[in-house]
Amino acid sequence: MEFKDYYRTLGIERDASPDEVKRAYRRLARKFHPDVSKESDAEARFKEVGEAYEVLKDPEKRKAYDRFGADWKAGQEFRPPPDWQGDFDFSGGGFTDAGEFSDFFESLFGRAAGGRSDRAARGTHVHMRMRGEDIHAKVAISIEDAYNGTTRNLSLQAPELDASGHVVMRNRSLNVRIPRGVTEGQRIRLAGQGGPGLGGAPAGDLYLEVAFEPHRLYRLDGRDVYVELPIAPWEAALGRAVPVPTLGGAVELKIPAGSQSGAKLRLRGRGLPGNPAGDQYAVLEIMVPRAQDEKARALYEQMERELAFDPRAGLAG
């Protein structure tokens, strides 16, 4: 019988990853699906693609196939070794009701349930089903939207079936609820809003990946919020209570006496909502007033004489 090169059928290399195998299958299966394709050999090509995926998606089947495929090329005569017995599970196949498997397939892996039905042997048309493709997109929101939750109206291009049953790209408008406490990179799943299913199969899902717009005050690390907090030298030296902006409104923060620039003070539970909620960190930045007049210069000179402070003392070798 003729050897079938399943890697060539899917247009992938022999070292292709499982994700590459899946992507190649989905692309070709959708291209040759008889409900969509106008090519005369679409049904046969669809079966070939499904058979190749049935083998290469399964680690055990792929390993067995690779044992015999390394020294063979498509079209060459092939016979499995006399002692070879295929005993594999065919549940959860790559395609549904796609008709018979080839003799080559069955010589290696046995006869799958429903693989060679009387209907297929008689040439009866077999209805084919395939779940719709999942769609992935990004949605950019503000940090305030993530804190409070919001609803966004999104416009995107998505595949749909036209009146003749062919897949076309059309603009679609969706109202999407952004949940409170969503984080950067989180995916929001909208069930059934992806590509249309074929042959009566369900539609795919739409996955929206959350991205945050730049903010003038805040930056995020997961659910934790960071803000740079400018303070005066005397506030750092003596300790004072100062107002700090948070996503829930300004609060008073006690600056410990003797604080230094770069110190992080935590406001527990003031980050993005969640279980548990994130925290907010105020990163201190001591702002030094300029000596803009004689009075200011005199104050600095007095501090220089009386404090005997050397900021570089720790650098002495």
N, C-alpha and C positions, 0 to 999 in steps of 0.2 A: 504494500500500500504506500501511498505518497506521504512522505514526512512533512509535517506542518510546522513552520517556524512561527511560533506564537509571538515572539518578540518582534519579528518583522510585521506580523499582522497588526500589532498595536503601534508600530513605528517607534519603538524604544530600544535602548541598549540592553544587553544582557545583565548589566549591573544596576538597572533602574531600581529606584527605591519603591516601596509600596505606594507612596503618595503619587509618584510619577506614573505607576501602572494604573492607578485609579483615575487620574486625570486624563490619561490617554484613552482609557476605555470610555469614560463619560463623553469625551469629545467625539469619538468615532461612533459610539452607539447613537448619540443624538443626530449625527450627520446622516447615518444610514437607516435610521428608524423608518420603517415603511409608512408610518402615518405622517412623516414629514418629508422624506426624500422623494425626489422625482426620478432618481436613477433606476434603470431597468433591473439592475442586480442588487437593489438595496436590501431586499430581504435576505439574500444569500450572504451579503457582506455583513449584515447585522448579526447573523448567526455565527459567522466566523469570528467577529469581534467578541461576541459573548462567550464563545468557546475558549478563546485565548484568555479572556479575563477570568473565566472559571478556574483555569489552571494557575495563572500567574499571581492571582490575588491570594491564593492559599499557600502558605509556606511549605506544607508537606507535598502537595501536588507539584509545586514549582521545583522543589528539591528533586523529586523523582523525575520530572521532565528534564531537568538540567543534566541528570546522570546520563541520559541517552542523547541529548540534543547537541552536546559539544562538538561531535564529529559528523554531524549531519547538516544538510542544507535543504531548503524548501524544494520540493519536487523530487528528491531522491527516494528510491525505494527503501522502505523501512520495515523491519520485523523486530518485535521485542524479543529478548532472550527467552529460551524455552522454559526456564524456571521462573520467569517473571509473572507475578500475580498482583493485579491492582485491587486494592481494598481500601476505598476512600469514602469519606462522608460527603454527600452532595447537598446537604441541607443548606439553605441560605445562599443559593447560587447567585451568580452575577446578573442573571437576567431571568425573566419570568415567561414561561410558556413559549420559549424561543424555538421549539421544534427539536429535531433530532441532533445528537452529537455526531461527529464524523467517525468513520471506522478507525482512524488513527487514534482519536481520543479514547474510544471504547477499548481499543487494544491495550492501552496503557492503564486506564483507570476503571474499566468495567462499565456497565450500563447504568446510567443514572435513572432514578425513578422518573418516569415520564419522558425519558430521553428519546426513545424510539416508540412513539405511540402509533396505534393503528391509523389514526387520523393523518399523521405525518407520512406514514408509508403509502397511504392512498393519495397523498398530495393535497389533502384538505387544507385550506388556509388556517393558519394558527394566529390567533389574536395576541398581540404583544403589548405588554404594559411596562412602563418605566416611570419611576417617581421623578418629579420635576427637579431641576437643578437648583441648588442653594445659591443665593445671591449674597455677596459681601460688599458692604459699603461703609463709609466713615461718616460720623456726624460730629461736628465741632460745637461745643457748648462752653458757656462761661463757668467759672468755679461757683458763682452764685447759683446757677441753674443746678449744678450738682448738689449743692447744699440744700436747696429748697425743693427740687424736683420741678419739672416743667413739661409742657407739651410743645412739640415742634412740628411744623408742616414741612415735609420734605418732598422735593421733586427729583425723580431719578428715572433713568431708562431701565426698563425691565422687559423680559421676553413675555409675550402673550400669544395665544392661538388666535389666528384670524378666522373668518367665516368658513374658509376652506380647510381649516385644520392645520395650517402651516404656522411655524413659529416666526413671529416678527417682533421687532423692538419698538416699544411705544413708551411715551412719557407717562409716568404715573405719579400722582400726588397722594401722600399718606400723612395722616396725623399720628405722630408717634409720641407716646408718653415716656418721658425720661424719668426713671425712678429716683427718689431722694436717696442720696448717698452713693450714687454711681461713681466708679473710679476710672482713672485713665487706663485705656486699653480694654476695659470691660466690654463684652459683647452683649447686645440686646437682641434677643431672638423674637422675630415676628413670625409665628407659625403660619404656613400656608401662603405667605406673601412673596415667595420666590418664583422660580420658573414654573410654567404649567406642566402638569403630568401628561403623559402620553398613553393612549389606550385606556383612558378612564382611571389611571393611577393618580394618587394625590399630588398636589403641587409641592414644590420645595419650600424652604424657609428663607426668610431674609434676615441676615445677621448684620447689625449695625455696630461698628467698633467706635467707642467713645474716645474723642480727643478733646483736650482742653485748649481754649484760646489763651494766649498770653495775658497775664494780669499785671496791673501796675504795682500792686502791693504784695500779692501772695504767690508762693510757689508750693507745689504739692509733692509729697512722697507717700504714695499709697493714700491712706485716709488722713495722714498728718499734714498740717498746714504750717508753713513757715512765713514769717514776716520780719523784715529788717526794722528794728526799733531804734531810732536816733534818741540819745539822751545827752544831757549836759554833763560836763565834768563833775560839778558839785552833786548832781543826782547820783552819779556813779560812786563818788567818794563818800557821801553822807548817807545815801539810801533815801529813796523817796517813793511815793505811790504816784504812778503816771498812767494816763489813759492809753489803752492799746486797742486798735481796731481788730475785730474778729468778724467772721461771717454771720454771727448772730447778733452783732452790735458791739459797741465799745464797752470795755470793762477796765477796772482799775487793777494795775499790776504793781506789786511791791518789789522795788529794786533793792537788793541787799547792799548794804554799805560795803565799799571796796570792790565793786563789780568792775570787770574789765571788758574791753571790746571783744566781741566774739562769743561771750558767754550766752548760753541758751537757757531761757527760763520757760518752764512748761505751764501751759494752761490746760489742765486735764479735761478731756471731753469736748474741747472747743474746735475740733477738726470736723471732717465730714461725718455725717451720721452713719451708723452701722452697728454691728453687734460683734465686738464693742465699737464705740465711736472712736474716731481718731482724736489726737491732741493737737493743740496749736503751740508752736514754739516761737517765742520772741527772741531774735538774735540781736544782742545789744551792739550798738555802734556809737561810740563816744564822739560827739561833735565838739571840736575845740573852737571857741569864739576867736575871731581875729582881733589883733591889737590895732584897732582902727583909730584910736585917739590917745592923747597923753595919759588920760585916766586909766584906760585899759592897759597901756604899756606899764604904768606904775604898779598896777596889781600883779602883772606877770613878773616884774622884776622883784617885787616883794616876795612872791612865792618862790622864786629862784633862790633868794638869799636865805629864807627861813625854813624851807622844807628840806633842803639838802637831798633832793631826790635825783637819783641817777637811773634813768630808764634802761641803760645799757650795762648795768652792773653785772647781770648774768652772763654777759658775753666775755668778761675778762677771763683770760686763760690761766 
